[in-house]
């Protein structure tokens, strides 16, 4: 966490979805809403930071989903590049845990990482899978957190010991971080509306809320297990989970 201090945030004229980030670039996008589409989201988030009152957080996320990001159907499209990277992460780890090399997905033989210090292995995997695009920083951070949390307590990287539940957790952690980082980036200066402790507490509360809602909507998509699950299916799982999160947030009452 702590990304908000460096966030400039998009302006009202920014496209709802940058072309390089669009999950469905072949489909037309609506124009951005007229007027200050981020104002209510950022204002209510700033009030939450300053007061700690949870209804301001819910109100801000409702405005974020409905207005700032264009609703569930459009908002999820903003995560196309991040979903692609998440699918690649799944593909590499799934291949490695089945005795493969991950090379067909990453372009690099990663099998030699087995037995290496887990922190070193995480750095190498993240470096190989981080794409060159406008979301690179968020993707890199999300992958690092996801791998670190899923492999917590392990000293040596052993992909053969990664079970289904560990990999599912890894993917949920990854999407959680992507959503959190995007909200924080779009918040602009909202997390600077209070003293340092209040800002940190507010970021922590937002992170907890995002963690809960992403887990709630993503985990059921893995109910049938990981057998024969493809990267495209994992991309779709992420996109569907984001849509469901946005739909829930759209239901948060504005007043």
C-alpha positions, -999 to +999 in steps of 0.1 A: +000+000+000+010+036+001+007+043-036-017+072-032+010+097-024+024+094-059-009+092-078-018+120-102-050+104-113-069+107-146-088+139-154-124+142-166-114+141-202-095+108-200-111+079-218-130+055-198-106+028-209-072+034-224-069+015-257-039-006-246-058-017-214-092-026-230-103-062-224-126-061-255-110-036-279-133-047-307-164-033-289-172+004-290-168+024-259-193+051-248-179+086-244-169+097-209-198+112-190-199+150-193-189+170-163-166+162-134-171+124-132-145+119-105-156+147-082-181+129-060-160+098-058-129+118-047-149+141-024-165+113-005-133+094-003-116+125+011-144+128+037-138+092+047-101+097+051-107+128+072-135+113+094-131+076+093-168+072+088-175+041+067-206+054+049-184+078+031-162+050+018-193+031+006-207+062-010-174+069-028-172+034-042-208+037-054-199+069-073-167+053-085-185+023-101-215+042-114-200+074-127-162+076-126-156+043-144-188+041-165-206+012-148-199-025-145-199-032-182-172-006-189-153-006-157-142-042-160-128-035-195-103-012-179-086-043-163-079-060-196-041-057-194-041-067-158-064-097-165-041-108-193-011-106-170-030-125-143-038-152-167-001-155-177+008-157-140-017-185-136-004-203-167+033-201-156+027-213-120+003-240-131+028-253-156+057-252-132+037-271-105+031-298-130+067-302-138+069-279-168+092-250-175+068-221-180+087-212-212+058-215-236+040-187-217+068-165-204+094-171-231+119-181-204+127-215-189+118-210-152+123-245-140+158-237-127+141-215-100+131-247-081+151-249-049+161-212-051+154-187-024+117-180-026+122-142-027+146-145-056+122-168-075+094-143-070+115-114-083+124-134-114+089-146-121+075-110-117+103-096-139+095-120-167+057-116-166+054-078-162+044-064-196+055-031-211+024-010-209+008+017-188-003-007-161+032-022-157+038-007-122+004-019-109+009-054-124+044-057-110+032-047-075+002-070-076+021-100-088+048-095-061+022-092-033+002-122-046+032-145-048+046-133-015+014-139+004+006-172-013+041-185-006+045-170+029+065-191+053+083-210+025+121-205+023+128-224-010+107-222-041+091-256-047+065-253-075+056-290-071+043-283-036+018-256-049-016-271-045-049-259-060-060-238-030-026-220-029-029-212-066-065-200-062-055-178-033-026-164-054-050-154-082-075-138-057-047-119-041-035-107-075-069-094-086-074-078-052-042-058-055-051-048-091-085-034-080-071-017-050-042-001-069-066+012-096-090+027-071-061+044-053-046+057-086-079+072-096-084+088-062-058+115-070-053+135-038-082+120-018-059+101+005-041+133+014-071+148+032-060+139+067-028+134+088-005+105+080-021+081+104-056+088+091-044+083+055-028+050+064-059+038+083-081+048+054-059+029+029-060-001+051-098+001+054-102+003+016-078-026+012-098-047+036-130-039+018-116-047-016-101-079-003-134-091+011-155-082-020-130-096-045-127-129-026-165-131-023-170-127-060-139-145-074-136-176-053-169-192-065-156-191-101-130-217-090-156-240-075-151-267-101-113-268-094-084-260-117-084-292-138-079-282-175-085-245-168-070-224-196-055-190-195-084-176-215-108-190-189-088-174-161-089-141-179-127-145-181-129-154-144-111-122-135-133-101-158-165-116-145-154-111-109-147-075-115-181-070-131-197-085-101-177-063-077-188-032-097-224-043-097-222-046-059-206-012-056-232+003-079-258-007-054-242+013-026-267+041-019-255+076-028-271+091+003 
